[in-house]
Amino acid sequence: MPSYPARVCLIMHSTRSDNLGVGALTVSQIAILRDIGRRLGRDIDITVLDWKDARTPYVSGPDIHIIDLDGRFLKNPRGFFATVRRSDLVIDIGAGDSFADIYGRGRLIRMFVMKFLTHLARRPLVVAPQTIGPFTKGWSKTLALLSLRLSSLVVTRDAKSTAALRELGYRAAAIEASDVALRLPYTAPPPRADGPPRVGINVSGLLMAGGYTGKNELGIGLDYPALIRTLIREFQAKGAEVHLVPHVIVRSGAMVKEDDYRASEALAAEFPGTILAPAFDSPSEAKSYIAGLDFFMGARMHACIAAFSSGVPVVPMAYSRKFEGLFGSLGYTRTVDCTSESATVIEDKIMAAYEARADLAVEASAALVLGREKLLAYEQGLEHLLERAGA
């Protein structure tokens, strides 16, 4: 094994995204790499190519190097290409679910540029656990399949994504793992005294605003703001302590309409007695808070993963296939669908789950064991590549 540190470059990760779910992927990925380094007895230097942002990075340490990424850096041969050329391994997590053409042509083209520059640099590319697809355009299907075939390790995080691989025509070996955020570090809450049940509601600022454009392009089939208000009233009527928990926190800029914190703050003012959770500085801080609740629901998938992986009974409120893909692949069937189910059906399911929250905790515990087993297959594949890196 080489004595010098293995040089790993992370792309489509973020150390400072307003979306703490994307940040959770990065923090968890780094935790996995550090564990592998300890097992191999080898230092791993980690470079994160991260889009510029004013937020303080979630991760730090002598092994972490953050390089600002923008269009000029991407195009400059001494920028992106030179950086990946100096690396032993490049890991692309696709921001969790961006390897698809549903988010627009621009984002996908930038992803393809990074992937094919890595292939051109002849460096091993790892497609880390993520949602694959959907791809609906001929050009995106062709480029996606070509890049996947050129990659050294391909990993999905759910069965639906594995099926999407096969539909693309990818026939090589692939690992079906789970979300790396199952590994997100957090501080377990101290034992608490008796009191009312603590119910957490993650309110999506994006859904409260009607989607990215306000025209419901996400296909929500119900009045989401009305449903959230109904749930708050229901839980308060049951004597629960309702916590409004943001997970996408946009302090300024063009994307403030997606901000969960502002949406939650307005609801806290509307409903006296609710508790507004802080505007968290990191994914681990958010998970540590969520871990202290007794029941949770939300439309931000990684807020739900934080609950699920810390032992809190949870009802994910899906607006895309990634929710059911992830939780369903683990045998956890408590997801509700805001695109196809009525508000009444969802309300009934959530209240029934609340009454049966002890059963949900048992179900989630078994599913988490399976998730960690599946994730271990990814870690072992990554460890094998790092063992050979630089040899």
Salt bridges, closest charged atoms under 4 A:
ASP18 OD1 - ARG55 NH2 3.64
ASP35 OD1 - ARG38 NH2 2.35
ASP35 OD2 - ARG183 NH2 2.33
ASP50 OD2 - ARG16 NE 3.35
ASP63 OD2 - ARG34 NE 2.79
ASP68 OD1 - ARG16 NH2 2.40
ASP70 OD2 - LYS52 NZ 3.55
ASP88 OD1 - ARG7 NH2 3.15
ASP92 OD2 - LYS115 NZ 2.84
ASP97 OD2 - LYS322 NZ 2.93
GLU176 OE2 - LYS374 NZ 2.84
ASP179 OD2 - ARG157 NH1 2.63
ASP179 OD2 - HIS302 NE2 3.05
GLU241 OE2 - ARG198 NE 3.61
GLU241 OE2 - HIS243 NE2 2.73
ASP259 OD2 - ARG262 NH1 2.77
ASP260 OD1 - ARG300 NH2 2.95
GLU270 OE2 - ARG229 NE 2.90
ASP281 OD1 - ARG251 NH2 3.25
ASP294 OD2 - ARG192 NH1 2.53
GLU341 OE2 - LYS349 NZ 2.37
GLU355 OE2 - LYS238 NZ 3.01
GLU363 OE2 - ARG334 NH2 2.88
GLU379 OE2 - ARG183 NH1 3.07
GLU383 OE1 - ARG39 NE 2.95
